[in-house]
Amino acid sequence: MNVSRLIPATAVAGAALLGLTACSASDAADHRNGGRLNVVASFYPMQFLAEQIGGKHVSVTTLTKPGVEPHDLELSPRQIGGLTDADYILYLKGIQPAVDDAIKLSGAKHTVDASTLTQLEDHGTETGADEHGHEHHGDEAGADPHIWLDPVKYAEVAEGVGKSLEKTDPDHAADYRKNTEALVTKLDGLNLAFRDGLKNTTTKTFITTHSAFGYLAERYGLTQEGIAGVDPEAEPSPARIKEIHTIAEKSGATTVFFETLASDRTAKTLAQDTGLKTAVLDPLEGITDQSKGADYIEVMQSNLAALQKALGAK
């Protein structure tokens, strides 16, 4: 279903920021990298936010290198040590257990958990658009962390990140505010493109090897059917494969989607058994040479085109 923001983004961000440890301008200056804030991002969606909002005032490094599956990330001692020296750490709790543990043990003071900047929901492990989905805060078990795949929620997070950077580095607050507004405008445009582009389709159901698209499905009135849950390389049970066969027949689904950072074997096997097509629907956990776009906006536009084709957009 097409839902509006659950609560105003500014209210969410403001409430979340009450829990942040403030860093004064003098503190930040003591730890600058060439006059810029030393920012550590956990993986690509957080890196993109930090770079877009921080602009010339930040030096961003990411813990997850391009091509590495974020869920399986193991940190090196050097990366763990670097967390202590960071001026600002942006991560998303619940995606990378190794990162969550390392940040907790590092004692780093200036950390922002993106999951606290919007409202999380429980989409389950195998189906997406739950009309009566239960809402959770970021630290609750069962909450779906894939918030960046919904442009509206991602915009809420962007607003919260912008406010936290303003607080961390008040000398450049005006620039952070301007950059945040520019990014939110792009995300609002992306939201409108998805809303209008998926309004009239032959089917509303899509099948994917990675159940990462629950928020996207709910936002635009679609139903996600995950083959094997949140692990993109998990083997589906025989019962689930049989169930997917039935769902595909009843819903008119045409395509089994897989992702660039995981094996396409399961998708191709299922597609062969059911006579369906295969295509890429990118969960945007990293950008590589195989990505259909150079950044978040471009890859999301490619995702929209793939969904329109698979769902029979009119």
Secondary structure, DSSP 4 states (H G I P E B T S, - for coil): -----SS-HHHHHHHHHTTSPP--HHHHHHT-BTTBEEEEESSHHHHHHHHHHHGGGEEEEESS-TTS-GGG----HHHHHHHHH-SEEEE-TTT-HHHHHHHHHHT-SSEEEGGGGS-EEE--SSB---TTPEEE-TTSTT----GGGSHHHHHHHHHHHHHHHHHH-GGGHHHHHHHHHHHHHHHHHHHHHHHHHTSSBS--EEEESS---HHHHHHTT-EEEESSTT-TTPPPPHHHHHHHHHHHHHHT--EEEE-TTS--HHHHHHHHHHT-EEEE----S---TTSSSSSHHHHHHHHHHHHHHHHTB-
